[in-house]
Each structure stands twice: as structure tokens, then as C-alpha cells.
Amino acid sequence: MAHIHISATRGATIDDFRADEDGLHVVTVWQSKAHQERWAAEQLFPAFQTLGMTDVVSNSKFTEYDADELYIR
């Protein structure tokens, strides 16, 4: 089942990222929640730690849900 993960991080931009006024919003679609969690543990969080970005998670709001159906256009 597809897993949707949305993160909104206050104070982060991608210019800091070409973000909107409310910070950086990232929406990702994963094959499953397990895939998303494994990637975060093995790739994302170690990268944050290497870059000294220790406040990202505490400044972020996460919304997650499983999609019963996924339509790709």
C-alpha cells in the first residue's frame, strides 16, 4: 500500500529551497511506510547529523497516511 509522508519545516528554505513563506513543505509517496522509515533512518537522519542540522525534526510537523489507492497522471 502506498504511504504518503508530508513534512513542513519552519524556518527552512531551499534557497534554503524555493520554499513558500511558511517554510519548506515536502510531500513524498513511498511504496510502504517501512520503506520511508528505512530511508529516513539510513539516509536522511545521518545526513542531517553530518551537516549539524540537529533542530530539523523538532522544527518540523509530519503528516502521514496510507493511500488505499494511488492514481498517477
Buried (B, 14 or more C-beta within 10 A) or exposed (E): EBBBBEBBBEEBEEEEEEBEEEBBBBEEEBEEBEEBBEBBEEEBBEEBEEEEBEEBBEBBEEEEEEEEEEEEE
